[in-house]
Amino acid sequence: MVQITYVEPSGNAVTVNVPEGRSLMKGATANGVNGILAECGGSCACGTCHCYVEPARLSELPEPTDAERAMLETVAAERRPNSRLSCQITASAALEGLVLVLPETQI
């Protein structure tokens, strides 16, 4: 299990344990975290799992795929340099303690 903290749009921080190999989007939805809609179920087809990765740890993630980059062009909230889709980030021991901030809107 990997401990991930999600900062909901309200500012409430929720720390959950996400099984290694599971997407951070699924970790959030399975634990009732507010702020991720995940309308496409994690297939990188909607952009409703948009999140902001803490900038200091952004380099620890694999580069986004072309499909993720394309979906990030469609997100409802402000796109930032640290914007990612949580369905495309897989929990691993290297991400222990990662903080994701969720935008105020996904649609």
N, C-alpha and C positions, 0 to 999 in steps of 0.2 A: 504494500500500500504506500501511496505517495501523498503526503499532506499538501493540499493546495488551498489557498485562501482566495475567495471570490469576494470582491467588494461590490455589493448590490447597488443599484442606482440610488437607493435611499441613503447610502453611506454605511450601511450595516455590513460588517465583515463576517463572512461565514467560512470557517475552515472545515474541510471534509477530507476524508481519506479516499483516494481514487486508486483502484487496482491498476498495477502496472499493465501497460498495453491498451488501456481503455482511453478513449478520447476525453479531454477535459470538458467537452460539451456534455457527454454522457454522464460524467462524474457530477456535473452541476444539476442536470435534470433528474438524476436518480436520487439526489439529496435535497430536492426542493428549493434550490437556489433561485431567487427571483432575478429576472433580467436577461435570461436566455430563453428564447422561444423555440429554437431548433425545429422550425417548420418542415424542413426536408429530412429530418431524422439523422443528419450527419453526413449527407452525401455531397456536401460542398456545392449546393445548388440554390441557396437562398440568401445567405448572408445574415440570418437572424440569430447567429451565435457569436456575433462580433464582440470582441473584447480588446482591452488595452493591456498588453503585457508590461510588467514593470521594466522600464528602459534599461536598467543595469543588467538585466538577465536576458534581454532579447537575443543577444548573440549566442546564447546556449541552445536556442531552438534551430531546427533545420530551416533553411530558406523556404519561403512559401512557394508552392507550385504555381504554374501559370494559371491553373483553374482557380486557385485561391486568390491570386492577384486580381483576376477578372471579377470574382465575387466581391472582393473588397471595394471595387469601384461602385457597387450598388448599395452599400450599406446606408442605413437611414441616418445614423449619427455621424458626427465629424470623423473623417478618416484621418488618422495620425500616423507618424512614422512607426509607432509601436502597435498599430492595429493588426490584429490577426483574427482568424476564425477559430474558435475553440474546438470545432469538430476536426480540425487539422493538426491539433497538438496532442500527442500521445503521452500519457503519464509514464515517467521513467524515474528511477532513483535519482538521476541527475537533476530532476526538476523539483526535488524535495523543497518545500517551503515557498514555491513560486506564488506570486500574487497577481491575480487578474482583476482589473477594474472593468465593470460592466457599464456600458453607456446608458444614458437616460432613456433611450428608445431603440427598438430593433425594427420598427416598422414606420 
